[in-house]
Amino acid sequence: MIPRIDTQALTDPTHPGHPSAAEAVRAAAHEVGFMTVYNTAITADEVSELIAAYRAFFHLPAAQKARIDMGATGSNRGWGGPGSEQVDPDANPDYKQVFDCGFELPPGDPRAGMKYYAPNRWPDAPPGFRDTVRGYYARACAVALDLLRGIAGAIGEPRDYFDDKFDRPMALLRGNFYPQRPADAGERDFGIATHSDYGCLTLLATDGSPGLEVRRRGGGWIPVSAPPGEFIINFGEMLQMWTAGRVVATPHRVKGTAHERISIPMFFNPNHDANVAPIGSGGTILAGDHLGKRYDETYVHLQAG
């Protein structure tokens, strides 16, 4: 079972529901790798507005979206068409479309040449798209950091353990567009094939449609969905490594259905130079090295580089 957790109870140690929320998060982090949360600072109306903006963008003609095709770059900013990502080398490239944007550095910042901080590429249409997405990006980062504080406390670390490692996060906001599953799709075709997320914490908003499936320990798949205004949370490989397995990354997939689906993950990842080696190990593993390697394995245009 995937726990459903009140965010305010988790993030406020004085809340009467905090002990039970922290216990539920501890179980979700160590046993399931997924949870859903509600009562965040982001409203259902804000998520619905964002979904509408992405839907309008993805329904533009392909030639118009191709003006900001990330395949023409050495990074992952802009539009990725069908087949632009391959999360499982044993499956065909994913048939979804994506739009990726990331953290915006101030002018002249020396880190601007790094792939994790590449300039964003914004479309000319639909109207207001850039402002809507940028506004949500900032709010989603704040909510994700709040959740990390609650998770840190739940697994026995200081609540502020992660704070100074996320002041210029490699946070990637993605719009996913899953069209109707193609009629000729076979066993190796997925909206997104089986994978674990690469980074730290994923804050996933969706339009409420079914499609996401989480691998059950011991075999089989668990469907999971959440309406706009509630969020699906899962943990990535980086956080599993960082916490020495106290938080687990669980494989998941989207095969696709007879209906299109929009999902919006905020992949909340730390600064590129954060040390994500297991806490207390004395080792050094830079977050940017881990994430850069996984990007190069996944994005088709970077695989060839």
RAJOKA-V121232 format. One record per residue. N is the residue number from 0. RES is the residue in three letters. PSI is psi in whole degrees, -180 to 180 (none if undefined). OMEGA is omega in degrees with one decimal (999 if undefined). Layout:
BEGIN
N:RES:PSI:OMEGA
N:RES:PSI:OMEGA
END
This chain:
BEGIN
0:MET:139:-179.9
1:ILE:117:-175.8
2:PRO:146:173.6
3:ARG:124:-165.2
4:ILE:138:175.6
5:ASP:115:-176.1
6:THR:-40:-178.5
7:GLN:-38:177.5
8:ALA:-37:-179.4
9:LEU:-43:-169.7
10:THR:-9:179.1
11:ASP:104:-178.1
12:PRO:-18:179.1
13:THR:-7:-179.0
14:HIS:136:-178.4
15:PRO:-24:179.0
16:GLY:5:-174.2
17:HIS:-46:-178.1
18:PRO:-42:-179.0
19:SER:-35:177.2
20:ALA:-43:179.6
21:ALA:-39:178.0
22:GLU:-40:178.5
23:ALA:-39:178.5
24:VAL:-40:178.7
25:ARG:-44:178.6
26:ALA:-42:179.8
27:ALA:-42:-176.1
28:ALA:-41:-172.4
29:HIS:-28:-171.2
30:GLU:-32:-171.0
31:VAL:-44:-175.7
32:GLY:0:179.3
33:PHE:152:168.9
34:MET:165:169.3
35:THR:150:-179.2
36:VAL:152:176.1
37:TYR:173:178.3
38:ASN:42:175.7
39:THR:-178:178.5
40:ALA:-2:179.8
41:ILE:127:-175.1
42:THR:163:176.0
43:ALA:-37:179.8
44:ASP:-40:178.6
45:GLU:-42:179.6
46:VAL:-41:180.0
47:SER:-39:176.8
48:GLU:-41:179.8
49:LEU:-44:178.9
50:ILE:-43:179.3
51:ALA:-38:179.0
52:ALA:-46:178.4
53:TYR:-41:-179.1
54:ARG:-43:178.4
55:ALA:-40:178.4
56:PHE:-49:-174.7
57:PHE:-22:178.8
58:HIS:2:173.1
59:LEU:158:175.5
60:PRO:145:-178.4
61:ALA:-37:-179.3
62:ALA:-33:179.6
63:GLN:-42:178.1
64:LYS:-31:-177.2
65:ALA:-16:177.2
66:ARG:-23:178.6
67:ILE:37:-179.3
68:ASP:122:179.3
69:MET:-17:179.0
70:GLY:-18:178.5
71:ALA:3:-177.1
72:THR:173:174.4
73:GLY:20:-178.6
74:SER:-153:-175.0
75:ASN:56:177.1
76:ARG:133:179.3
77:GLY:-156:-174.9
78:TRP:138:170.9
79:GLY:120:-178.4
80:GLY:178:176.3
81:PRO:135:179.9
82:GLY:7:-177.1
83:SER:-10:-178.4
84:GLU:143:179.2
85:GLN:96:-174.8
86:VAL:-19:179.5
87:ASP:115:-177.4
88:PRO:-17:178.7
89:ASP:-3:177.1
90:ALA:167:173.9
91:ASN:158:173.5
92:PRO:144:-175.1
93:ASP:141:-176.8
94:TYR:3:177.0
95:LYS:169:166.2
96:GLN:156:179.5
97:VAL:158:165.5
98:PHE:121:-175.8
99:ASP:138:169.9
100:CYS:158:-174.6
101:GLY:-169:-176.2
102:PHE:135:-178.0
103:GLU:114:179.3
104:LEU:154:175.1
105:PRO:155:-179.9
106:PRO:137:177.2
107:GLY:0:-179.5
108:ASP:130:-176.3
109:PRO:-16:179.9
110:ARG:0:-173.8
111:ALA:-21:-179.7
112:GLY:-6:-178.3
113:MET:144:-175.8
114:LYS:-28:-178.4
115:TYR:-13:179.5
116:TYR:28:-177.5
117:ALA:153:178.3
118:PRO:142:175.8
119:ASN:152:178.1
120:ARG:115:-172.5
121:TRP:140:177.0
122:PRO:160:175.6
123:ASP:-21:-178.4
124:ALA:156:2.2
125:PRO:164:-179.7
126:PRO:137:176.9
127:GLY:1:-175.6
128:PHE:-50:-176.7
129:ARG:-47:-177.9
130:ASP:-40:179.9
131:THR:-46:-177.4
132:VAL:-43:-180.0
133:ARG:-40:178.6
134:GLY:-43:179.2
135:TYR:-38:-179.5
136:TYR:-48:-178.0
137:ALA:-43:-179.0
138:ARG:-38:-179.6
139:ALA:-38:176.4
140:CYS:-42:-179.4
141:ALA:-42:179.3
142:VAL:-42:-179.1
143:ALA:-40:178.9
144:LEU:-38:175.6
145:ASP:-43:178.9
146:LEU:-39:177.8
147:LEU:-36:176.2
148:ARG:-44:178.0
149:GLY:-39:179.4
150:ILE:-44:178.5
151:ALA:-47:178.6
152:GLY:-38:-177.1
153:ALA:-28:-179.0
154:ILE:9:172.0
155:GLY:13:175.7
156:GLU:162:173.3
157:PRO:141:-176.8
158:ARG:-28:-178.6
159:ASP:16:-175.0
160:TYR:-40:-174.0
161:PHE:-11:-167.4
162:ASP:-49:-173.5
163:ASP:4:179.9
164:LYS:7:-175.7
165:PHE:30:179.5
166:ASP:-16:169.5
167:ARG:68:-170.0
168:PRO:149:170.6
169:MET:50:-175.7
170:ALA:124:-178.0
171:LEU:121:175.5
172:LEU:129:-176.8
173:ARG:137:163.6
174:GLY:124:176.0
175:ASN:133:173.3
176:PHE:111:176.3
177:TYR:108:176.9
178:PRO:176:171.6
179:GLN:138:-179.6
180:ARG:128:-177.4
181:PRO:143:-177.6
182:ALA:-29:-177.7
183:ASP:14:-178.7
184:ALA:138:179.0
185:GLY:-165:-174.8
186:GLU:-20:-179.3
187:ARG:11:-177.9
188:ASP:129:-177.7
189:PHE:153:166.0
190:GLY:-47:164.6
191:ILE:128:-174.4
192:ALA:172:-177.5
193:THR:129:-177.7
194:HIS:164:165.1
195:SER:145:177.6
196:ASP:152:-170.0
197:TYR:-28:-166.3
198:GLY:-130:-170.1
199:CYS:-78:-176.9
200:LEU:138:177.1
201:THR:124:175.3
202:LEU:107:-171.2
203:LEU:119:170.3
204:ALA:145:178.0
205:THR:169:176.5
206:ASP:6:178.5
207:GLY:-7:-178.6
208:SER:149:175.3
209:PRO:166:177.3
210:GLY:-40:-179.2
211:LEU:134:177.9
212:GLU:137:-177.9
213:VAL:132:-179.7
214:ARG:128:178.1
215:ARG:138:174.4
216:ARG:126:-174.7
217:GLY:-7:175.8
218:GLY:153:-180.0
219:GLY:178:-174.3
220:TRP:144:178.5
221:ILE:120:174.5
222:PRO:142:177.4
223:VAL:137:176.7
224:SER:165:177.7
225:ALA:141:179.2
226:PRO:161:174.5
227:PRO:133:-176.7
228:GLY:-20:168.4
229:GLU:161:-172.3
230:PHE:144:171.1
231:ILE:130:-179.9
232:ILE:130:168.6
233:ASN:166:-171.3
234:PHE:148:-175.1
235:GLY:175:-177.9
236:GLU:-37:-178.2
237:MET:-43:-179.1
238:LEU:-34:175.7
239:GLN:-46:178.3
240:MET:-46:-175.1
241:TRP:-38:-176.4
242:THR:13:179.5
243:ALA:40:173.7
244:GLY:2:176.0
245:ARG:-20:171.7
246:VAL:134:-175.2
247:VAL:148:174.6
248:ALA:124:-174.6
249:THR:132:177.4
250:PRO:148:178.8
251:HIS:170:-175.0
252:ARG:167:169.5
253:VAL:112:177.1
254:LYS:-34:-176.0
255:GLY:155:-177.3
256:THR:-167:178.8
257:ALA:-1:-177.5
258:HIS:150:175.9
259:GLU:159:-176.2
260:ARG:140:173.8
261:ILE:131:170.2
262:SER:152:-173.4
263:ILE:91:176.5
264:PRO:135:164.7
265:MET:108:176.5
266:PHE:99:-171.6
267:PHE:104:-174.4
268:ASN:151:-173.8
269:PRO:180:173.7
270:ASN:151:-176.1
271:HIS:-29:-176.7
272:ASP:14:175.5
273:ALA:139:177.0
274:ASN:113:-176.6
275:VAL:19:172.0
276:ALA:155:-179.2
277:PRO:132:-178.5
278:ILE:127:179.1
279:GLY:-1:-175.9
280:SER:-22:-175.3
281:GLY:-1:180.0
282:GLY:177:178.0
283:THR:121:171.4
284:ILE:116:-178.3
285:LEU:136:-178.7
286:ALA:-39:-179.1
287:GLY:-35:178.2
288:ASP:-44:179.7
289:HIS:-48:-175.2
290:LEU:-40:179.6
291:GLY:-41:178.4
292:LYS:-43:-178.0
293:ARG:-37:175.1
294:TYR:-45:-176.3
295:ASP:-25:179.1
296:GLU:-20:-167.9
297:THR:-49:-178.1
298:TYR:126:-174.1
299:VAL:-39:-178.4
300:HIS:-18:174.9
301:LEU:-24:176.6
302:GLN:-35:-177.1
303:ALA:-8:-172.8
304:GLY:none:999
END
